[in-house]
């Protein structure tokens, strides 16, 4: 098919990333998948083959280690050639109360969710610039919109990602390369298993939103869409009042 998309997914075992990949697999897309868990990665690859993906390759790597990131980009470009879409979807979530007295665990949250995401976004941005086309998609979170006492380690990392992608978007837009920031609310995934979170969305509905945003070259996606309104309200709350809130 002439309109086959070539898609790299970093953190391909993420439930949301897998959900998006399943939609593109139905269109006979080609995939280069990267994740740290070889067994889970193989399961995702097998599933995409079964859903009509025309090509799937896998690469196991520790995404937290920036020294491996050039190798990841080289693998993707060498494997797929021209890359239409790069999706950065890896992440780590821990209960804030469990790490309040653990600086190392806090820094691990930041290393996975911010430093490694920014490192990979930067490198893939340069690769897309070199080829002169493509879309870069970064999964951030509404948790990054404002520092909340119950989730501030994770939220601050996502805030860094959101700001970085916004800057990248300004740099790459004149070059014909789109940068999409995805800001999901709580999603029913293994990462959130056992948590009682309000307004929990399904992976399927979020995946559809993301694919539609990619295909339409949207810049920022709140998913589900009502989170745009909710977060606008939260951002408008004065700091003194916000800090007294128990959320």
C-alpha positions, 0 to 999 in steps of 0.5 A: 500500500502506498499510504502505509505508515512507518511508526516507531513506538518507544515504550511500546508495551504501554497500554495506551501505545499498544491501543494506538498501534492496534488502530494503525495495524488495521491500516497495514502499518509498519512498526519498530517497537522499543521497550525494556521487557522482552517478553511483553514486547513479543506479545505486543508484536505478535498481536500487531501481526495478527491485526494486519500490521505489514511489518513489526520489529522489536528492540529491547533497551533500558529507556532510562539510560540516555547513553542508549538513546542514540542507538535506539534512534539508529535502530529505528531509522535503520529498520524503517527508513523514513519514519512517519510517526514517532510515539514516546510512551514510556513512563513510571508512576508511584504513589506520592506517599510512598516516595515522600521520604525517598529522594532516590525514588523521586529522582527515578520518577523524574529520570524515566518520565522527564529526562529520558523522554526529553532525551529521546524527543530531542534525538528523534526530532533531529532525525525527523529534521534530517529526513524533512518530514514526520510527526513526533508524539509525546505522552505527557499528562494533565498531572503536569498542569499544576503541582498537586500534593498527591502526585507532585513528583510524577506531575513535575516530570510531566510538566517538564515534558509538556514545556519541552514539547511545546518548545520543540513544536515551535522549532519544528513547525516551520520545517513541516514536522508536527509535534503533538503533546498528548495530555490524558486524564486517568486511564484504566491501564496496568499503571493505574491498577487498583487506584480509585481515580475520578473520570477514568477513561478506557484505553480504547477511547483514548487511543482513538483520540490520539490516532485522530489527533496524529492524523489531523496533525493536531498540536495539543490533545486533552483526552478525553476532551473535557479535561481541557476545561477541567484543567483551565479551571484548576490553573485559574485557582489562586495558589493560596486556595489551591494549596489548601485543597486535598487533591 
